[in-house]
Amino acid sequence: MPLNLAVKSSVCALLCLTVSLFAIVKADDPYRFFNWNVTYGDIYPLGVRQQGILINGQFPGPDIHSVTNDNLIINVFNSLKEPFLISWSGIQQRRNSFEDGVNGTTCPIPPGKNFTYILQVKDQIGSFYYFPSLAFHKAAGGFGGIRILSRPRIPVPFPDPAGDYTVLIGDWYKKNHTGLKSILDRGNKLPFPDGILINGRGPKGYSLTVEQGKTYRLRISNVGLQNSLNFRIQNHKMKLVEVEGTHTLQTTYSSLDVHVGQSYSVLITADQPGQDYYIVVSSRFTSQVLTTTGVLHYSNSAGPVSGDPPGGPTVQIDWSLNQARSIRTNLTASGPRPNPQGSYHYGLINTTKTIKISSSAGQVNGKQRYALNSVSYVAPDTPLKLADYFKIDGVFRVGSISYSPTGGGIYLDTAVMRVDYRAFVEFVFQNDEDIIQSYHLDGYSFWVVGMDGGQWTSNSRNQYNLRDAVSRSTVQVYPKSWTAIYIALDNVGMWNMRSEFWARQYLGQQFYLRVYTSSTSLRDEFPIPKNALLCGKAAGRHTRPL
């Protein structure tokens, strides 16, 4: 069947089956339908032809616009020649880790086939992004912005902006993703990136038009592979208003560090004389500084940009650390619900467990690997979540990663850590390496209660922010430093904890957090989706009947 006919047929079937596929969702929550075709196509972001991953012919992919509690029905056709998955960074998938779109939860979409993600942005607001999670596809595109607006009756702590824009920034290679993957598969490290992109465009390729005197919202996400980036606009200040679903104190910055995997919302006001100004993105903590520019164009501009782009911080850790500590929650603003964000007093809750995570790099069998608590993750052929659901032995072992560093050498295993549903846990990320790290946890938002240089000890808790720490899903750990977070484990499922340095993630620096309860109530976890793909040792099993 031709692709366009297949698409039309599938859309009709999708519309008919939506209610039966996900009848658990409340009928009064709106549905938004998306039909995506994933293909390869030629792209030229740094002036040379590359094989890019396009969604409906677009690089980057289309934005997803939604409102709190919306149901998103996203039908993805895989027109590539290899398996493909999309994951939804920061979308919590409440009670539904089956839809998370990583190899530990979801079977890949086979070439020439489609899969319909059925997501609900339950009790969320804010700025996020999606990306391809398998192989090294992220280095080819396939990513795009996600925005979740507040419901009309929920107050937002700033006036409606004149415009709302997604700004995807990230480091980039001229080499195709297959070539980069081959470097890693041969046991080598990635070379230094070739450049930085702003919304898929290289130097001087991106432009944003504004009107004099008006205020605009920029949703900035670092979708790159490894580098922290500094974002700034010549002669303009940025007021931070939201971080990965949390309204923040509205602090003003002249430049902002956006670490890999992170998302921020800022307001900028076109309050300068009418001309063009540089938008600048540059790498942080690198001996060679990569820089790219775009243009903030005033509609009444009297002339082009002039002079050199404004410089930014380069290797200064203290500058970045102090900025990170200044990012705090606006306790009086409403979140996705009318109650203020500060009504949950996380600092008054006793933690039930401390889990300490330490990164390492080294050789295993003569090849480069990366590890957490000495375990370098190896993905099985059966998603962990399916093995757990169908009670399939031999796929993973709970407890295959320890709750604290072992001090031993790196070894290969399918790392799964057990934690209990409704526990309140402290995680400490200890970084003894001389590079900055960035970690993300699917399914959750957590409070970043502390970060500092040196070794974490129990005395480090004396400096924790137990009142208005920012709640987010991706956090940096500075070189030779530690970062501590608190998590309320209220979302049952199998959740990926990973490095956002994509080569490190690919070569083992990740594990799965199994948030477990013996309850089978739908109040705690949804059953397997009726349309779930089944692969590996789960092939031939049955989901629920339609």
TORDREN-932495 format. One record per residue (C-alpha): residue number from 0; residue in one letter; chain; x, y, z. Coordinates in pm, whole numbers, plus 32768, in hexadecimal, padded with zeros to 4 digits. Example, Ala and Ser with C-alpha at 12.3 -4.5 7.8 and 13.67 -1.06 7.14 Angstrom:
! TORDREN-932495
     k   r   c      x      y      z
     0   A   A   84CE   7E3E   830C
     1   S   A   8557   7F96   82CA
***
This chain:
! TORDREN-932495
     k   r   c      x      y      z
     0   M   A   8000   8000   8000
     1   P   A   808C   815D   7FAA
     2   L   A   80FD   8222   80D9
     3   N   A   7FF6   8336   80B6
     4   L   A   7EDE   8236   80A8
     5   A   A   7F74   817D   81CF
     6   V   A   7F81   82C0   8291
     7   K   A   7E15   8313   8246
     8   S   A   7DA7   81B2   829D
     9   S   A   7E65   81B5   83E4
    10   V   A   7DDE   830A   8443
    11   C   A   7C79   8293   8411
    12   A   A   7CB9   815D   84E1
    13   L   A   7D65   8232   85E5
    14   L   A   7C3D   831C   8605
    15   C   A   7B4F   81F9   862C
    16   L   A   7C1F   8143   872F
    17   T   A   7C9B   8263   8806
    18   V   A   7B95   823A   8916
    19   S   A   7BC2   80C1   8929
    20   L   A   7D3C   80DE   8929
    21   F   A   7D46   81BE   8A59
    22   A   A   7BF3   81B6   8AFF
    23   I   A   7C92   81F8   8C51
    24   V   A   7CC8   8367   8BF9
    25   K   A   7BBA   8455   8C6D
    26   A   A   7AC4   84AB   8B5A
    27   D   A   7AD4   8620   8BA7
    28   D   A   7C4B   863C   8B5C
    29   P   A   7C7F   86AF   89F2
    30   Y   A   7D2A   85DC   88E9
    31   R   A   7E2E   865E   87F6
    32   F   A   7E8B   8589   86C9
    33   F   A   7FD9   8584   8619
    34   N   A   803C   84B7   84E9
    35   W   A   81B5   84A8   84B0
    36   N   A   827E   840A   8399
    37   V   A   83EE   83D7   83F4
    38   T   A   84DB   83D9   82CA
    39   Y   A   8641   841A   826A
    40   G   A   868B   8554   81A4
    41   D   A   87AC   8632   8141
    42   I   A   87FD   874B   8234
    43   Y   A   8914   8850   8228
    44   P   A   8926   88ED   8385
    45   L   A   8AA0   8928   837A
    46   G   A   8ABE   8953   8202
    47   V   A   8AFA   87EA   81A3
    48   R   A   89F8   86E9   813B
    49   Q   A   8992   85F7   824E
    50   Q   A   8891   84E6   827F
    51   G   A   8793   8580   836B
    52   I   A   8664   84E9   8416
    53   L   A   852E   85AC   83B5
    54   I   A   83D0   85A5   8445
    55   N   A   82CD   85FC   833E
    56   G   A   83EE   8688   8274
    57   Q   A   845D   8775   8388
    58   F   A   85AE   879E   8436
    59   P   A   858A   87D7   8559
    60   G   A   843C   8729   857B
    61   P   A   82ED   87D9   85B6
    62   D   A   829C   886E   8709
    63   I   A   8196   87C8   87E4
    64   H   A   80A7   88C8   8879
    65   S   A   7FCB   884F   8995
    66   V   A   7F19   88B2   8AD7
    67   T   A   7F2B   8811   8C2F
    68   N   A   7E80   86B9   8C33
    69   D   A   7E5D   86A5   8AB7
    70   N   A   7E6B   854B   8A1B
    71   L   A   7F69   853F   8901
    72   I   A   7F2F   8437   87F7
    73   I   A   806E   842B   8728
    74   N   A   8072   8335   8608
    75   V   A   81DB   82FF   859C
    76   F   A   822B   8258   844D
    77   N   A   8390   81D7   843B
    78   S   A   83FE   8205   82D3
    79   L   A   856C   81CB   832C
    80   K   A   861F   8085   82E2
    81   E   A   8666   803C   8450
    82   P   A   859C   802B   8594
    83   F   A   853A   817A   862A
    84   L   A   84AC   8208   876D
    85   I   A   8453   8362   87EC
    86   S   A   846B   83C1   895B
    87   W   A   83CF   84EE   8A03
    88   S   A   84CB   859A   8AE4
    89   G   A   841F   8622   8C1C
    90   I   A   82C4   8595   8BD2
    91   Q   A   827A   84CB   8D09
    92   Q   A   81A1   83B7   8C71
    93   R   A   80DF   839D   8DB6
    94   R   A   80A1   822C   8E09
    95   N   A   80FF   81D2   8CA5
    96   S   A   8271   818C   8C6D
    97   F   A   820F   80A8   8B4A
    98   E   A   81F8   81E4   8A70
    99   D   A   8348   8279   8AD6
   100   G   A   83F1   8226   898D
   101   V   A   8542   81A7   8A06
   102   N   A   85CE   804A   89CF
   103   G   A   8586   7FDE   8B35
   104   T   A   8411   8020   8B18
   105   T   A   839F   8019   89AE
   106   C   A   83E1   7F34   8886
   107   P   A   8478   7FE6   875A
   108   I   A   839C   803F   8635
   109   P   A   840A   7F55   851B
   110   P   A   8467   7FE8   83C8
   111   G   A   8333   802D   82F7
   112   K   A   8249   800E   8423
   113   N   A   8199   8102   8508
   114   F   A   814F   8123   8678
   115   T   A   8059   820B   8724
   116   Y   A   80D4   82AC   8864
   117   I   A   7FB7   82FC   8950
   118   L   A   8034   83FB   8A4B
   119   Q   A   7F8F   84DA   8B4A
   120   V   A   8040   8612   8BC5
   121   K   A   7FA3   85DA   8D19
   122   D   A   7FD2   86F2   8E18
   123   Q   A   80ED   8793   8D54
   124   I   A   8142   88E5   8CC1
   125   G   A   827D   8969   8C21
   126   S   A   838A   8938   8B1A
   127   F   A   8413   87E7   8AAA
   128   Y   A   8483   8731   896F
   129   Y   A   8475   85E1   88C0
   130   F   A   8592   8525   881C
   131   P   A   85EA   83D4   877A
   132   S   A   8671   82EE   8888
   133   L   A   8704   81C3   87CC
   134   A   A   885A   818B   872D
   135   F   A   88F9   82E1   86F5
   136   H   A   87CB   8378   8643
   137   K   A   87D1   84AC   8721
   138   A   A   8907   851E   8662
   139   A   A   8836   8531   8523
   140   G   A   8705   85F4   859A
   141   G   A   85AC   856C   85DF
   142   F   A   8583   8658   8705
   143   G   A   848E   8774   8746
   144   G   A   83F4   884C   8854
   145   I   A   82D4   87FB   893D
   146   R   A   8212   890B   89F1
   147   I   A   8101   88D2   8AF1
   148   L   A   8033   8A09   8B35
   149   S   A   7F6F   8A46   8C74
   150   R   A   7DF9   8A11   8C6D
   151   P   A   7D38   8B58   8C36
   152   R   A   7CC0   8B73   8DA0
   153   I   A   7E1D   8B42   8E35
   154   P   A   7ED8   8C8D   8E66
   155   V   A   8030   8CB1   8DC9
   156   P   A   8124   8D95   8E85
   157   F   A   816D   8E7B   8D5D
   158   P   A   80A1   8F23   8C49
   159   D   A   8068   8E6B   8B01
   160   P   A   8196   8EAB   8A23
   161   A   A   8175   8F3A   88C6
   162   G   A   8212   8DFC   883E
   163   D   A   827B   8CA5   88BB
   164   Y   A   83A1   8BFC   880D
   165   T   A   845A   8AB1   8826
   166   V   A   85D5   8AD6   8815
   167   L   A   868C   8989   87F3
   168   I   A   8804   89A8   8821
   169   G   A   890C   889B   8816
   170   D   A   8A66   8835   87A8
   171   W   A   8A7E   878B   8655
   172   Y   A   8B5F   86B2   857D
   173   K   A   8B91   86BD   8407
   174   K   A   8BB6   8543   8406
   175   N   A   8A76   847A   83D9
   176   H   A   89E2   83CF   850C
   177   T   A   8A3F   827B   847C
   178   G   A   8BAC   82E4   8473
   179   L   A   8BA0   8363   85D8
   180   K   A   8AFC   8220   864D
   181   S   A   8C0A   815A   859B
   182   I   A   8D18   8217   865B
   183   L   A   8C74   81B4   87A2
   184   D   A   8C32   804E   8734
   185   R   A   8DA5   8026   86E9
   186   G   A   8DF0   8082   8851
   187   N   A   8E64   81E8   881D
   188   K   A   8E00   833A   88A7
   189   L   A   8D4B   8442   87DA
   190   P   A   8E1B   855F   874F
   191   F   A   8DD3   86CA   87A4
   192   P   A   8C93   8750   86FD
   193   D   A   8CA8   8823   85C1
   194   G   A   8BB1   8932   861D
   195   I   A   8A74   89A3   86CD
   196   L   A   8917   89BB   863B
   197   I   A   87F1   8A9C   8691
   198   N   A   86AB   89FC   861D
   199   G   A   8769   8921   8527
   200   R   A   8831   8A3D   848D
   201   G   A   899F   8A94   84A0
   202   P   A   8A4A   8BE7   84C1
   203   K   A   8970   8D0F   8459
   204   G   A   885F   8C21   83EA
   205   Y   A   8757   8C67   84F5
   206   S   A   8690   8DAA   8510
   207   L   A   8579   8E19   85FA
   208   T   A   84A9   8F4E   85AB
   209   V   A   8420   9021   86CA
   210   E   A   8360   9168   86E7
   211   Q   A   83E0   9291   87AC
   212   G   A   8366   9297   8915
   213   K   A   82CA   913C   8918
   214   T   A   8329   9014   89F5
   215   Y   A   8365   8EB3   8973
   216   R   A   838F   8D5B   8A0B
   217   L   A   84AE   8C7E   899A
   218   R   A   84A5   8B0B   89F6
   219   I   A   8612   8AA6   89E3
   220   S   A   8673   8934   89E3
   221   N   A   87D0   88A3   89BE
   222   V   A   8793   8777   88DC
   223   G   A   8903   8741   8891
   224   L   A   89E0   8615   88CD
   225   Q   A   8AD1   8682   89DC
   226   N   A   8B21   87F1   8A11
   227   S   A   8A96   88EB   8B09
   228   L   A   8A3F   8A29   8A4B
   229   N   A   8A21   8B96   8AAC
   230   F   A   8901   8C5A   8A10
   231   R   A   88FA   8DD6   89F8
   232   I   A   8869   8EF1   8926
   233   Q   A   8933   9029   88E0
   234   N   A   88C8   9153   89BC
   235   H   A   8796   9098   8A40
   236   K   A   8746   9007   8B95
   237   M   A   868D   8EC0   8BC8
   238   K   A   8591   8E8A   8CDE
   239   L   A   857E   8D1B   8D40
   240   V   A   8414   8CAE   8D7A
   241   E   A   8406   8B32   8D5C
   242   V   A   84EC   8A03   8D6D
   243   E   A   846F   88AE   8CF6
   244   G   A   8312   88DC   8D7D
   245   T   A   8355   89BC   8EAC
   246   H   A   830D   8B32   8EBB
   247   T   A   8447   8BD1   8F48
   248   L   A   849C   8D0E   9000
   249   Q   A   84B4   8E0C   8EE9
   250   T   A   8629   8E4F   8EF7
   251   T   A   86CC   8F19   8DE0
   252   Y   A   8805   8E99   8D33
   253   S   A   88E6   8F25   8C22
   254   S   A   8940   8DC1   8BB6
   255   L   A   88C7   8C69   8C18
   256   D   A   8977   8B1A   8C2D
   257   V   A   88A0   8A07   8B97
   258   H   A   893B   88B5   8BDD
   259   V   A   8901   8794   8AF0
   260   G   A   879E   870D   8B0C
   261   Q   A   8717   883C   8BC9
   262   S   A   85F9   892A   8B73
   263   Y   A   85BA   8A91   8BE3
   264   S   A   84B5   8B9D   8B99
   265   V   A   851F   8D09   8B95
   266   L   A   8472   8E50   8B47
   267   I   A   8523   8F54   8A74
   268   T   A   84A4   90B4   8A30
   269   A   A   84F8   9169   88EE
   270   D   A   855C   92A4   89AC
   271   Q   A   8692   9308   88E6
   272   P   A   86B6   93F4   87BB
   273   G   A   8622   9363   867E
   274   Q   A   8732   929A   85D3
   275   D   A   87B1   9134   85C5
   276   Y   A   8864   9088   86E7
   277   Y   A   892E   8F4A   8708
   278   I   A   889C   8E12   87A2
   279   V   A   89CE   8D53   881D
   280   V   A   89FD   8BEA   888E
   281   S   A   8B55   8B72   88FB
   282   S   A   8BE4   8A3C   899E
   283   R   A   8C41   8A30   8B0E
   284   F   A   8D5D   897A   8BC1
   285   T   A   8E13   892A   8A7C
   286   S   A   8F7B   8984   8A26
   287   Q   A   8F09   89DD   88C7
   288   V   A   8DD8   8AC1   88D5
   289   L   A   8CCF   8A81   87CD
   290   T   A   8BF0   8BAA   877B
   291   T   A   8ACA   8BE1   8694
   292   T   A   89EE   8D10   865B
   293   G   A   888E   8D61   85EF
   294   V   A   87DC   8EAF   85CB
   295   L   A   86D5   8F5B   869F
   296   H   A   8635   9036   8595
   297   Y   A   8562   9163   85F7
   298   S   A   8444   919B   8502
   299   N   A   84A6   930A   84F3
   300   S   A   8619   92BB   84D6
   301   A   A   86F5   93D3   8456
   302   G   A   8818   92ED   840C
   303   P   A   88BE   9197   8429
   304   V   A   8989   9113   854D
   305   S   A   8AD0   91C6   8581
   306   G   A   8C14   9182   8635
   307   D   A   8C77   903D   86D8
   308   P   A   8B7E   8F56   8786
   309   P   A   8B7E   8F89   8900
   310   G   A   8C63   8E9C   89B8
   311   G   A   8BEE   8DB2   8AC6
   312   P   A   8C7B   8CDA   8BDB
   313   T   A   8D60   8BC2   8B6B
   314   V   A   8DF9   8ADC   8C72
   315   Q   A   8D8A   8B8A   8DB4
   316   I   A   8CE4   8A86   8E92
   317   D   A   8C94   8B6B   8FB8
   318   W   A   8BD6   8C5A   8ED5
   319   S   A   8AF9   8B3E   8E59
   320   L   A   8AD1   8AA3   8FB3
   321   N   A   8A5D   8BEE   9047
   322   Q   A   8967   8C1D   8F2B
   323   A   A   88DC   8ABE   8F61
   324   R   A   88AB   8B03   90D5
   325   S   A   87EE   8C43   9083
   326   I   A   86E3   8B84   8FBF
   327   R   A   85C9   8B4B   90B7
   328   T   A   8458   8AF8   90BD
   329   N   A   8352   8C0A   90C7
   330   L   A   8299   8B89   91F9
   331   T   A   8166   8C67   91CA
   332   A   A   8128   8C1C   9058
   333   S   A   8032   8B11   8FF1
   334   G   A   80BB   89E2   8F3E
   335   P   A   7FD5   8904   8E6E
   336   R   A   7ECF   8921   8F83
   337   P   A   7E4A   8A54   9039
   338   N   A   7F0A   8A08   9179
   339   P   A   805B   8AB8   919B
   340   Q   A   8195   89F9   913E
   341   G   A   8216   8A26   92A1
   342   S   A   80F2   8970   9343
   343   Y   A   81B4   8826   933C
   344   H   A   82BC   884F   944A
   345   Y   A   83C2   875E   93CD
   346   G   A   84C1   87D9   94CC
   347   L   A   83EF   875D   95F1
   348   I   A   83E2   85F4   9579
   349   N   A   84DB   84F7   95FE
   350   T   A   8595   8439   94F0
   351   T   A   8579   82BE   94FD
   352   K   A   86B9   826F   943F
   353   T   A   87F4   8315   93BE
   354   I   A   886E   829B   926D
   355   K   A   89C5   830C   91FC
   356   I   A   8A1E   82FB   908A
   357   S   A   8B84   831D   900D
   358   S   A   8BEF   8327   8EA1
   359   S   A   8D23   828A   8E08
   360   A   A   8DC7   8253   8CB9
   361   G   A   8EAD   813D   8C4B
   362   Q   A   8EF4   8017   8B6A
   363   V   A   8E36   7ECE   8B68
   364   N   A   8EC0   7DC2   8A80
   365   G   A   8F95   7ECA   89D7
   366   K   A   8E71   7FB2   8989
   367   Q   A   8E02   80FC   8A1D
   368   R   A   8CE5   80DE   8B16
   369   Y   A   8C3E   81C1   8C16
   370   A   A   8B9B   8157   8D5A
   371   L   A   8ACF   81BB   8E8B
   372   N   A   8B37   8112   8FCF
   373   S   A   8C21   803C   8EFC
   374   V   A   8B05   7FAA   8E27
   375   S   A   8B08   7FF0   8CB3
   376   Y   A   89A9   7FB5   8C31
   377   V   A   8966   7EB1   8B25
   378   A   A   880D   7EB5   8A85
   379   P   A   875D   7D61   8A67
   380   D   A   868A   7D01   8939
   381   T   A   854D   7D18   8A0B
   382   P   A   84E2   7E63   8AA8
   383   L   A   8500   7E4C   8C21
   384   K   A   83A0   7EC9   8C55
   385   L   A   830E   7DB4   8B7C
   386   A   A   83E0   7CAD   8C2B
   387   D   A   8365   7D30   8D79
   388   Y   A   81F9   7D39   8D08
   389   F   A   81FC   7BDA   8C70
   390   K   A   82E0   7B50   8D85
   391   I   A   83E7   7ADA   8C8C
   392   D   A   8520   7A54   8D31
   393   G   A   8681   7A8A   8CB8
   394   V   A   865C   7BEF   8C36
   395   F   A   86CB   7CB7   8D64
   396   R   A   8716   7C93   8ED3
   397   V   A   8694   7D8E   8FD2
   398   G   A   87B5   7E0D   90A1
   399   S   A   88B6   7DEA   8F8A
   400   I   A   8933   7F47   8FDD
   401   S   A   898C   7FA5   9143
   402   Y   A   8903   80CA   920C
   403   S   A   8A61   8159   9235
   404   P   A   8BAE   814A   917C
   405   T   A   8C65   8000   9199
   406   G   A   8DBE   8085   9148
   407   G   A   8DF8   7F61   905F
   408   G   A   8E45   7F57   8EEE
   409   I   A   8D43   7F82   8DDB
   410   Y   A   8C79   7E4F   8D79
   411   L   A   8B56   7E11   8C8C
   412   D   A   89F5   7DC7   8D07
   413   T   A   8889   7E28   8CD3
   414   A   A   8878   7F18   8DF7
   415   V   A   8729   7F2B   8EAE
   416   M   A   8700   7FCB   9004
   417   R   A   85D2   7F81   90DD
   418   V   A   8528   8095   91A2
   419   D   A   83D9   808F   924E
   420   Y   A   82A3   8148   91E2
   421   R   A   825C   827D   92B7
   422   A   A   83B7   8281   9351
   423   F   A   8461   83D5   9371
   424   V   A   85C7   83AB   92FD
   425   E   A   8707   8477   92F9
   426   F   A   87EA   8449   91CC
   427   V   A   894F   84CA   91D4
   428   F   A   8A0F   84DF   908C
   429   Q   A   8B84   84DB   90D0
   430   N   A   8C5C   854B   8FAD
   431   D   A   8DCC   84FD   8FE3
   432   E   A   8E1B   8537   8E75
   433   D   A   8EA0   867D   8DE5
   434   I   A   8D7A   86B9   8CF8
   435   I   A   8C1E   873E   8D40
   436   Q   A   8B0C   8635   8D40
   437   S   A   8995   864A   8D06
   438   Y   A   888F   854D   8D7B
   439   H   A   8721   851A   8D28
   440   L   A   8615   8443   8DCC
   441   D   A   84E4   83E1   8D01
   442   G   A   838F   83DC   8DAA
   443   Y   A   83E1   84DD   8EB3
   444   S   A   8430   863D   8F1B
   445   F   A   851D   865F   9043
   446   W   A   8597   8772   912D
   447   V   A   86FF   87DF   90FB
   448   V   A   8751   881A   926A
   449   G   A   88C7   884D   925A
   450   M   A   8A05   8857   918B
   451   D   A   8B6D   88A8   91DD
   452   G   A   8CD5   884C   9198
   453   G   A   8D95   872D   9234
   454   Q   A   8D12   85F1   92D8
   455   W   A   8BB0   85DA   9360
   456   T   A   8B94   857B   94D0
   457   S   A   8A6E   8570   95C0
   458   N   A   8AD9   86CD   9632
   459   S   A   8A8F   874A   94D3
   460   R   A   891F   873C   952E
   461   N   A   8952   886F   9608
   462   Q   A   895F   8944   94CE
   463   Y   A   882D   88AB   9423
   464   N   A   8717   898F   93AA
   465   L   A   85E6   88F8   9455
   466   R   A   84F4   8A0F   9402
   467   D   A   84EF   8A7E   9295
   468   A   A   85D9   899B   91D0
   469   V   A   857C   8984   9061
   470   S   A   84C2   8849   8FF4
   471   R   A   8534   87BD   8EA5
   472   S   A   8591   8679   8DF1
   473   T   A   86F6   86BE   8D78
   474   V   A   8815   8736   8E52
   475   Q   A   8986   8781   8E23
   476   V   A   8AA6   870D   8EFD
   477   Y   A   8BDB   87E6   8EE5
   478   P   A   8D3D   8755   8EC6
   479   K   A   8DC9   86C8   900B
   480   S   A   8C7B   871F   90AD
   481   W   A   8B32   8692   912A
   482   T   A   89C0   86D8   90FA
   483   A   A   88A7   8661   91E0
   484   I   A   8738   8635   9188
   485   Y   A   85FC   85C8   923E
   486   I   A   84F9   84F0   918E
   487   A   A   839B   8490   9200
   488   L   A   8372   833C   915A
   489   D   A   8202   835C   9105
   490   N   A   8206   82D2   8FA1
   491   V   A   820C   8156   8F7E
   492   G   A   82D1   80CF   8E5A
   493   M   A   8424   8089   8DBF
   494   W   A   84D9   81D7   8D97
   495   N   A   861D   822A   8CE4
   496   M   A   872C   82E4   8DA4
   497   R   A   8836   834C   8CA9
   498   S   A   8953   842B   8C4E
   499   E   A   88EB   8532   8B52
   500   F   A   8A48   851D   8AB8
   501   W   A   89C9   8444   89A0
   502   A   A   8B09   8380   895E
   503   R   A   8B1B   832E   8AD1
   504   Q   A   89AF   82C5   8AD5
   505   Y   A   89E6   81EE   899F
   506   L   A   8B18   8148   8A3B
   507   G   A   8A77   80F0   8B86
   508   Q   A   8A4C   821D   8C69
   509   Q   A   88E0   81DC   8CC1
   510   F   A   8804   80F6   8D8E
   511   Y   A   8693   80B9   8DD3
   512   L   A   85DE   8113   8F12
   513   R   A   84CF   8011   8F58
   514   V   A   83CC   80C4   902D
   515   Y   A   830F   7F9B   90B5
   516   T   A   81C7   7F50   915F
   517   S   A   8115   7E05   9188
   518   S   A   7FCA   7EB5   9148
   519   T   A   7F1B   7E6F   9001
   520   S   A   7E28   7F92   9025
   521   L   A   7DF9   807E   8EFE
   522   R   A   7E29   8196   8FF8
   523   D   A   7F95   812F   900D
   524   E   A   7FEB   80C2   8EAA
   525   F   A   7F3A   809E   8D5C
   526   P   A   7F35   7F48   8CB3
   527   I   A   8004   7F09   8B7D
   528   P   A   7F80   7FD0   8A51
   529   K   A   7EA7   7F05   8969
   530   N   A   7F79   7F6D   883E
   531   A   A   80CC   7F2B   88E3
   532   L   A   81D3   7E97   87FF
   533   L   A   825F   7D4B   887F
   534   C   A   83C2   7CE0   8834
   535   G   A   84DE   7C06   88B5
   536   K   A   846A   7B07   89B4
   537   A   A   8318   7BBC   89C5
   538   A   A   82CD   7B71   8856
   539   G   A   8195   7A9F   882D
   540   R   A   8101   7B09   8979
   541   H   A   7FB8   7BC5   898A
   542   T   A   7F57   7D1C   8A06
   543   R   A   7DF6   7D65   8A72
   544   P   A   7CE1   7D19   8975
   545   L   A   7C5A   7E41   88B1
***
